[in-house]
Structure formats: structure tokens, C-alpha cells
Amino acid sequence: MRYLLVLLFLVSCTPVDNTIEIGAILTLSGSGAHWGEGSQQGAELAVQEINAAGGVNGKQLRISYEDNRNSDGKNAVAALRKLLYEDKNIILGPTWTPPGLAIAPIACEEQTLMISPTLGVAEFNELCDTNFNLWLHDFLISEELGQYLYDKGYRKIAIVSSLQAWEQEQAYAVKRGYERAGGTVAAFELADKNEMDYLAEATKITMSDPDAVVFTNIAFQHITAKRLHELGEDAPFYSVLMDDERIKGADGAFENTVVITSFTPSDEFKEKFRATYGKEADLGSDTAYDAIHLLARAMRATNSEDTVQVAAHLNTVRIYTGASGTLVFDGKGGVTKEPKYMVVKNGKLAPLSSISFL
């Protein structure tokens, strides 16, 4: 009897794991840090709400973050290995395409559930059934931008990009959409992915005398815009993606630039984010928030944290309306949704429809 009492005492004193551990691989420093920071803040906002409402299956959520500095592929692989060693098999991230393509095969092999808030290529989520992507595949809206430019009456455009995987894909998508509509691409510049000067590319663009210039080289598009202004280029600018960092870095060169974007946070989420952090919602914040809520919903539905079971449930979702708008799942781990056009006015992005001069 005494031994039984001792055993019961030991069992009662054994700590109960009352936490669901989620890993995250986000760019939190270096180039693109504000994307990762936005995703982190959106995810934490979701975690706070979920935990305050009782958690998931009686457990509290907790996220451990790894900084994928500058969205480097090698750093992402090391971060993934570290999280897997710590038995964190459900992961938010990564932030951008290069690290996503670097770690996707490893995640698939390990049956790790990964859900990225801001990765814009299909190769990531279509590699296996446990990779997901809540950011619209950008080539879709890049093609739409090409059609839009032709419909606006431009018959000869210039496209500037780089050999970085995502940037190059967007350049070809704009070209495809524009030429399919009947337009002519007068200049098509693909710089080295580490190019930071863009004087040679800007010179060729100016010499082609375009009706409009399209930027898909997001990392250094602000430098390209300044170079074009220095050369006296006065054709209207368009971009497939823009953020406050690039607008500021362009020193006014992006004023009146029209941008197509899939960053469409709801008014409710924007108010909630502003109330929590005292600032405007940034890129990735809404999709990261939705990612955590989707994961929580899937874990409740399956009463499990098993990555295969949770992923299988996520693959049954067809439509989800959340902070980032109405997401239509494509059955391959990706989503589509309605993008919108913005314009840079007074150094800030504003809805295109609210600007009267265009």
C-alpha cells in the first residue's frame, strides 16, 4: 500500500505538458525585416486571442521564433533543423521565396507542417501535402497587371527585374500578360540578383522610350526608380509589390506609382492591430494571423497536433474569410483572392480609386 501511495504521489507531481509548441522561421532582421516583424505581430495577436478564449484542446499556444536574417536559404535550413530537433513540427514561415524553396524539400521529407504567410510561388506549397501558403501566387496578379497596362492604352513598356527566383517569375508574368493582350515589351532587364546600382539597366530602359515602366525587382526597385529619375525618365511607374521601406528609400521617385497587391487586410483587423501595437498593419500581419487561426481550427477539428492529420484537415478547406480577406483554397496548399490596386501619394500607399487624378 505504501508503494502504491508513493507511485500515486510521483504521478501527481509529474508536470503535465499543457502547451502546443509552434515554430516560426521569419525574417526579423536585415533586408525584409519589416515583413517578418509584421508576421510575428499578427501571429502573436492571434495567439493572444486563442489563449484568452481557452486555447486549443485545453492547451495554450506558444510560438518560438527563429530569425532567418536577410531571407537567406542556408540560415533557413539551419533554423528548420533546430526547430525539428526541439520537436517543433508545426511551423509558421518562412517569409520569402528563396528560403522557402531551400527548406521545402526537407519539410516534406520530415512531414513537417509549414504554412507561410508571405511566400509568393507555387513550387513551395505544391511540393507536398504538408506545405501551405496563404499569400496569393504573385504571378497571377503580375499577369493581371500586364493586361491592365494594355487596357490603359500603353503599347510599349519596359520591365526591370533580376535573376532572383521570385522577381524573375513576376517579370515574365507581366510580360506574358501584356504580350498576350497585344503589347510590345521594349526593354526587359534581368539584373544579377545582387545588383545594387542599376545604372546600366536604367540607361537601357530610358533609351527604349517606354510608355510605362514596370518594376518587379522588389529588393532594389527603389534604387532603380532613383536612377531613372536621375536620367530624366518621365514614363509612369508601376510595381507588382511595394512597401513603406522601398517608398522611403526612393526619396520621392515612387510618387504616383501604381501598385497591384494582394495585401488586403480587413478594416476590423486593421483596427485591432492598431489598437494592439499602436501602428498600422504591415505586410504579412493579416496572413500570419489567419495562419494561426486556421491551424488552431484544424487542431480542434482533428483533436490532434499530428502534422499529417492537421494538414489533411487543412486540405479540406475550400473558402476561409479572415483578416486577409476571402481566401479560396486551390486544393494544392495555395490560395487565390481578389487583389487591389494602390497608388503612392504623399509618400504613402493609398487605394487607387480614392485618387482623383488617375
N, C-alpha and C positions, 0 to 999 in steps of 0.2 A: 504493500500500500504506500509505503514511504517513497519507493522508487517511482510509483505512478504519480504521486504528488509533485515530485521533483521534475518529472518529464512534463507534466502539465504546466508547471511554472516556467520551464525553459521555453515551451512552445508559446506561452502567453507573452513572454518577453522578447520573442523574435520579432524584429521590425518588419512591418508589412509594407511592401512596395506599393505606394498609393499614387505613383506618378507615371504618366506616359511621357517618355523622353522622345523629343523630336530633334533631329539635327538640322542645321541650316548652313549652306555654303553660299555666302553673299559677298559681293564686292563692297567692303566697308572702308577702304582707304585707297588712295591713288585714283587713277582715271576711272570714272564711272561710280565713284563712291556714293554720290547722292542717290543713285538708283538703288544701291544696296541698302542705304540708310532708310530710304522710303519703304522698301520692302520689309525691313526689320521693324519699323514703326507700325506698319499696317498689320504685320503678323502679331506683334505684341498687343495691339489693340484687340485683335480677335481672341487671343489667349486670355486677356483680362476679362472679356465678356463671357467666354465659355466657362472659365473657372468660377466666376462670380455666380453663374447660374447652376453650379453643381458639378462642373467638369464633364468628363466623358466616361460613362460606365462606372461612375463612382470614383474616378481618378482625376487628378489635376494634370493639366498640360504644362510642359516646360520645354523651352527651346534652348539648345546650346548652339552658339554661333561660331562659325569658322570664317575668318576673313580671307577671301580669295582676292588678294590685292591685285589691282590692275586687270582683273579677269584673266589671269594667266592660267593656261592649261595645266602646267606642272604643279602649280600651287593647288589647283582644284583636285588633282589626283591625290596629293598628299592629304588634303583636308578630308576627302572621302574615305581614304584608308583609316585615318584617325577616328572618324565617326563610326565606321564599321567596327573597329577594334573596341570601341566603347559601347557596342551593341545598339547603336542608334541607326536603325534600318529604314526609318521614315524620314525623308529629307526634303526640306524646302530649298529650292535653288537648282542650279546656280543662276547668276544674274544675266550673263550674256552668252552669246553663241560659242566662242572658242573654248571656254571651259566646259560648256555643256557637251560639245562634241567629243572632248577629251575623256570625260568620265562616263558618258552614256553606256559604252560597252561594258565597263566594269560594273556599273549599277545593274545592268541587265543580267550579267553573269551571276551576281550575288543576290538577285531577286530583291534588290533594294527598291523601295517605292520612292521615286523622285517626282516632285511637282514644282516646276519653275514658274515664277510669276512674270518673268520678263525675257524669255528666250524665244527669238522670232523665227526659227527654222524647223521644218517638219522632221528633218533627219534625227533630231533628238527624241521626240516623243513617238515616232513611228518605228523605232528600233526594236522595242519590245512592249509588252502589255503593262509594265510597271512604271513606265516613264510618262509623265503628263506635262502639259504646257498650257497655262491659262492666258498666255499672250498670243494674240492673233498672228498667224503666219504672215510676216510682213510682205512677202512677195505678192500677196493678194491685193493689198492696198497700194503697193507700188505699181502694179499693173493698172489699177483703177486711176492712179494719178496720171499715168501716160495717156489714158483715154480722156481724162479731164482736160489735160493740156491741149489736146487736139480739138476738143469741143469748145475750148475757149478761143480758138482761132489761130493758135500758134502752129506754124507749118515747118519750122526748123528750130530744133532745140539742141542744147549742149548738156551732156550728163557728165558729172565728175564724181569719181568714186575711188576705191582702192582694191587691192587684191585680198583684203581681209574677207573671210568667207561670207559673213552676213552682208557687208557693204557691197560686195561684188554681186551677190544674188539680187539685191534691190536694184542695182544699176541695170542689170539685164532684164529685170521685170518691168521697170519703167520703159525701157527701150522696146520691149515686146508689146506692151500695151499701146504705146504711142505709134509704133510702126504698123501694128495691126489695124489701127484706126486710119492710117494713110499718111502719117507724118514722116519727116526725114530727120534723122539724127546727124547734125552737122559735125559734132565733136563728141567723142566717147573716150574719156580719160580714166584709166585704171592705174593709179599710182601704187608704188610699193606700199605695203600695209603700215610700214614705219615712217613713211614720208611725212615731214612736218613743215616743209617750206611751201610747196605747191605753186611756186612762181612759174615754173615751166608749164604746168597744166593750165594755170590761169591765162598764160600768154596764148596758148593754143586755142583756148575757148574764146578769148576775145577776138582772135584772128578769124574765127569761124563765123563771126557776126550772127549770133543766135537770136531768135525771137524771145527765148527764155532759157534760164539755166536751172538745172535740177541737181541738188546735192544729195548723194546717198552715202557720203563718207562722214558719218556722224562724228567720229572721233576728232577729226581735224577740219570739219566743214567751216568752222569759224575763221580759221586761218585762210582757207580758200576764199571765203567771202571778202575778207580784208584785201587779199591780193587782187581780186577782181575789181574792187572799188579803186584801189591804187592805180590800176591800169585804165580806169575810166569806163569800165563796163556798166552800161545802164539798162540792160535787159532785166526784166523782172525775175526774182529768185523764187524757187520752190524747193521744198525739202520733204523727204519721206519720214523724217523724225527730227524733233527739235527739243531741247531742254534749256532751262534757265542758264546753265553753265556755258553753253555754246553761244547763247544770245549775248550774254555779258562779255564773253571773250571776243566777240566780233566787233566790239566798240561801235555799235550803231550800223554796221554793214548789213545786218539782217532786218533792218526796219522795213516793214511792208512785205516781208517774205511770207508766202502761203505754205502751210504745213498740213499734210494729211497725217492723222494719228489714230491709234486705237486706244489711247488713254482717255477713257470716258467715265470717270468716277461719278457716281450718283450724287445729287445735291445732299441727300441725307448723310452719305458717307463723308462728304467734304465738310459738312458742319460738325460731324462727330470728330473727325480728325483735327479740325481747327480747335475745337473745344479741349481736346486732349493734349495737343502738342503746341498750341499757340501759333500755328503756321499753316500754310496751305498744303494740301495733299500733294505728294510728288509722285513721279513715275514709279510704278511698281507697288505703291502702297495699297491700292484698291485690289489688285490681283493677288497680292500676298495675303491680305485679309480674307478674300474669298477662298484661297487655297486652304487656309487653316480651318475655316468653317466647313468646307467640303470634306476635309479629312476627318473632322470630328463627326460629321453626319454619317460618313461611311463606317467609322469605327462603332458608332452606336448601332447602325443597321446590322452589322455583322457580329456585334458584341465581341470584337476581336481587334488585336493590334497586329495580327499576322499580315505581312505585306501583300501576299498573294490574294488573300481573301478581301482585304480592303481595296486593292487595285481592281479586283473583279467587280466589286460593287461600283466603284467609280466609272468603270467601263460600261455600266448600265445607264448612267446619267445621260440624258439627251438634251435637256434645257435647264439652265440654272440662272435665276435672276438674283444678282447680288450687288455688292458695292461697285463692281466694274461694269455693270450693265447686264444685258441679257446675253448669256453665253450659250451658244449652240454647239454641243459636242459633236465631233465628226466621226466618232467611233474608232479613232486611231490615237486617242490621247490628246488631241488638239481641239481647238475651238474656233468658231467664227463668230463675228458680231459686226454690228454696223459701226464703221469708223466715222470720223468727223473731220472737217476742215477748220484750221485755226489760222490766224494771221498775227505776225509780230507787230504790235502797235505800242509805241512809247516804251520799248524795251521789255514788253510782256506779251505772252500769248493770250489772244482773245478769240472768241468764236468769230469765224469769218462772216457769218450772217449779220453780226452786230456792227460791222464796219461799213459805213455807207459809201465810201469812195471806190469800192470794188464791186 
